[in-house]
């Protein structure tokens, strides 16, 4: 089981002080959060991709390349790579380059994003969101697996005898998660390719994501990638902790009430009841997170959103200390004890290389038997 944090990179005023960080300060704080994640023993740091205020992470591979130089073990990922408005050729090149720089500590999450105006900014039509996601990923999938590609589609110019460079590290592309809040077509796409499916699981009730994840699992098995319970699932989540649950609620309430996304709407208590948001003690976070397995089955990656809504960096780092010292060690032990042996671990570059080598050895043995 892999644990980590993801950031959306919002620049938001602290409602308790009125202070708003500059874009540079926010970017620097995101890097510090990534370093802290490794320091406290987490596995993954993921950044979103946005091209509009009040967000700053417009170039995820630039940030992750910098973080790669400052860390040694952390898996570097995206919480969304916009498969609809980025050129698949550029995605192939950027993430293969990042793979080499980070020694394979890279994967990414494909998504359509949640900002409508981004489509025309990059010359696309939001009404083509799903077809764009399907076609662009089909091309990206080929670019990483075929040395020379001839291709023609609907949304970009054709390619003739094209080779994407650099080639993926060790001949193994980065692991891909397909992220979705609401689209069964994306769950189907993840299943078709045998990729991971990431349910953001921060805004909607669990019943909605149960349906999406169950669809993905059934179709994963249908396409012959393994049994339904071997499908690779990731979940998002939101937490805010203090040693005493009442202190956590009192401290977090003004941030929740004024958050750009859900502020001035449901109460903190109502939102926590209907979504995975957990505000309380470390033990409450442990208990709530363990419940996720009951709803969704065994899964491979849990990411928490912890640095949004204007929370100051000092507070976020304190949250990471609690997560790394008191929450994740217990969750690791409990999830490991419950996971059946045939359910895969979270994806890593080393594991993907080993799987590739096993496949090649099997094919070589089969070919030898045929030629005898």
N, C-alpha and C positions, 0 to 999 in steps of 0.2 A: 504494500500500500504506500502510495506516495502522497506526501502532504506539502502544501505550499501556500503561497499568497499570490493574488492577482490584483493589479491596480488598473483603474480606468484613467488615472492621471488628470483628475479634475482640479482646476484652480478655483477654490471656493473660500469665501471669507469665513473665518472662525466666528460663529455667532455669539460666543461669550466674550470676545475681545474686540471684534470688528476688524482684526488684522487679516489682510489678504496677501499671500506670498506672491512674489513675482514669478514669471514663467521659469526663469533660471533657478530660483529657489525651489520651485516644485520639482523640476527635473532633477536637481541635485538630491532632493529628499527621496525621490524614487530610487535612485542609485543606492543611497544609504540603506533604504529598506531592503533592497536585494542583498546587500552585504550582510545585513543583520539576519536575514532569513538563513543564510548559510551558517552564520555564527551560532545560531540557536538550534541548528540541526535539522532544518527543514530541507525538503528535496527540490522544490520547484519555485521559481519566480517567473511570473507571467505578466506581460504588459498588454494593454489594449492598443488599438489603433484608431485615432480620431483625427479629423482634419478641420475641426471647427472649435471656436471658443465655447466653453471655458476649459477645453482639454488641451494637453500639450504633447502627448505621444504620437506625433505624426509619422515618425520614422522608427518603428520598433527595432529593426535590425541594427540601426546605428546605436541605439541605447544598449541592446543586448550584446553587441560586440564590445562595447566599453565595459559592461558588467562582466563579460567573460574574462577580461584581462585582470579583473579585481577579485575573481573567485576561482575556486579549484574544483568544486564538487557539484555545485548547484546546476540543475537542469534549467535551461533558459528557454522560455516558451512565449507564446503570445496568447492573450485572452481573446483576441480576434485579429486575424489577418484578413483584410477585405478581399475576398476572392472575386467579388463582383466588379470592383472598380480598379483593382491593380491588374497590370498585365501579367499573365501567368509566366511569361518568359522572365520577367524581372523578379517575380517571386522565386522561380527556380534558381536563378543566379544568386540572388541575395542570401537565401537560406543555405545554399550549398557553400557559399563563401563563409557564412557564419559557422557552419558545421566544422570547417577546417580550422578556423580561428579558435573555436571553443573545444576542439578535440572531441567532437561528437555530442557535446552536452546541449543538444538543440532539438526541440520539436515545435510544432505550431498548430494553432487552432484556426480552421477556416470558418468564416462567418460572413453574413451579409451586412452586419452592422445595424444600428438602430437610428441612423440619422438620414432622413430622406434626401435633403439637399446635396449630399455628397455625390449622388449619381450624376447629375448634370455637371457638377464641377469637374468630373473626370470623363465627361462625354458619353455617359450612359443614361439609360431610361429605367427608373425605379420599377416600372411595370414589367420589366424583363428580369427582375431580380433572381427568381428561381432558375430560369433558363441560363442566365449568365453564370450562376454558381455551378450549374451542372456542366456546361460546356467548358468553362475556364478550368475547372478542376480536372476534367478529362484530359485536357492538354497538359496541365502541370504534371499529372500522374505519368504521362508518356515521356515528358521531357527529362524526368529524373530516372527513367528506366530504359530508355532507348538512346543509344549514342548518336544516331542520326534520325531526325524526325521530318517526315513530310506530312503536312496537316492543312486542312481547310475547314473553316467553320463559319458561323454567322456573325460573330461579334468582333473579329479582328482580321487583319490581313493574313493571307496564307503563309505557310512556312515551307521552304523547299530545301532539303538536305541541310537542315539546321541542327547544330550541336550546341547545347547549353553548357556554358563553362562558368566555374569549374564543375567537374563531375562530382556527384555526391561522394562524401568521404567513405572509403572502403567499399565503394559501389553500393552503398545502402542509403536510400533517401531518408530524410528526417521523418519521424513518426508524425502522422497527421491525425488530429482530432477534428471532427466536424461539429461546430457548436451551434446550438439552436435554443431558442426560447419557445417557439411555437410551431415550427414547420415540419410536418411528417415527411416531406420530400427530402429534407436534409438527413433525417434519420435513415431513410431508405438509401440515400447516397452513401452514407458511412457504412451501412451494412453491405452494399454491393461491392465495395472495394475491400472490405475486411478491415477498415480503419476504425479508429476510436470515435465514440460519440460522447460529446460533453454537453450535459444539461446544465444551463447556467443556474437555475434553481435558486434565484435570489428574489424574484418578484411575485411569482405565482404559487398557488397552493400545490402541495405534493401530488395531488390526484392528476393534475395536468402533466407533470413530468413522468409519473408512473406510466401513463399511456404512451408517451413518446419513447421512453426507454424500453418498454415491453415490445413496442413495434420494432425498434432497432434490434433487439435480441432475437425476435422471431425471424426477421429477415436475414440477419447475420447467419443463423443456422440454415436457412433456406438456400443461401448462396454457397454453402459448403465450407465455411471458414472455421467451423467448430460447433459445439453445442451452444445453445442460447446462453447458458450461464458462463461460457467462456468469452463472450463478447466483452470488449474493452470499454468501460464506462467511466466517465469523470463527472464530478459534481462541483458546483459552486456553492458558496455559503457566505453568510455575514455574521460576525460575532463582535461583541464588545464586552470586555471582562474587567472585573475588579475582584479582589479577594472576597468582598461582601457584595452580594447581589443587589442590595438596595443602593449601595454606592455606585454600582455600575449603571443602574437605571437612572439615577439622579444626574450623573455626569453626562450620560449619552443623550438624554432627552432633548436638550436644546439643539444638538447636532441633528438628531432625527427630525425634529419639528421644522427645521429650516433647510433641510437637505434639498438640493435642486430637483431631485428625481421624485421623492415621495413626501417631501415636506408639505405642510398645510393640507394634509389629506387625512388618512386613517390615523388613529392614535398609535403610539409606540406599542401599546399592549395588543391592539387589534392586528397590527402588521406582524408582530411576533407570533401571534396565534395562527395566522393564515399563511405565513411564509417561513423559511428556515432561519430568519434573523433570530439570533440568540443573544440577549443582553442579560448578563448575570455573572455567576461565579464560574471558575474553571470547571468545577464538577458539573454544573448545568450544561456547559458546552460539551463536555464529554458525553453526558447522557443523551443530549439531543442529537449529536452526531452519530452515535451508535445506533440510534433509531433509523437513520438513513438506510442502513443495510436491510432492515426489516421491510422497508418500502420498496427499495430498488434492487435488492439482491447484492451479491458480492460485487465490489467495484474496485477500480485501480487507482484513482486519483481524487483527492479532496483539496480544493483550493478555497481559501477564505479571502474575502474582501475586507480590508481593515484600515485603509488609509483614505477614506472618502469624507465628504460632507464638511470639510474644513477642519478635521481633527489635526492638531499640531503634531509635528514630527516626534517630539518627545513622547507624547501619548502613544503614538503608533509603535514606537520602539518598546515602550513598556508592555504594550499588548503582545508584541512578538516574544518578549521574554516569557510572559505567562504561557503563550501558546507552545513555545519550544520546551519549557521546563516542566510545566504541569499538565498540559493537555495532550500533546502529540505522543509522548512516551506511553501513556496509558492507552491511547487509541491504537498505536502500533501493536501493542501486546494483545489487546482485545480483538482487533480485526484479524491478526495473524492466527489466533487460536480458533477463530470461526471459519476461516477460509479453507475450503476443500483443496486437496492437493492438485486437482486437475484445472483449477481456476488460475489463469496466468497472473503474474505480478505486473506491476506498472512497467510501461515500456521504457527501455533504455537503448542507447546506441549499441552497447556491448551485446545485449540480448538479441537485437536485430541482426548483428553481424553473425552471431552464433547460429541463428535460425537460417540465415542465408547459406552458411557453410554446410549445415546439415542437409539442406535441400540439394546443394550442388554435389555433395558426397553421395546422396541417394540416387540422383540422376546419373552420376558417373558409374555407380555400381549397376544400375539398371541397364545402361548402355553397354557395359562390359558383358553382362549376361546375354544380351541380344546378339552380340557379335561373336560369341563363342560357337 
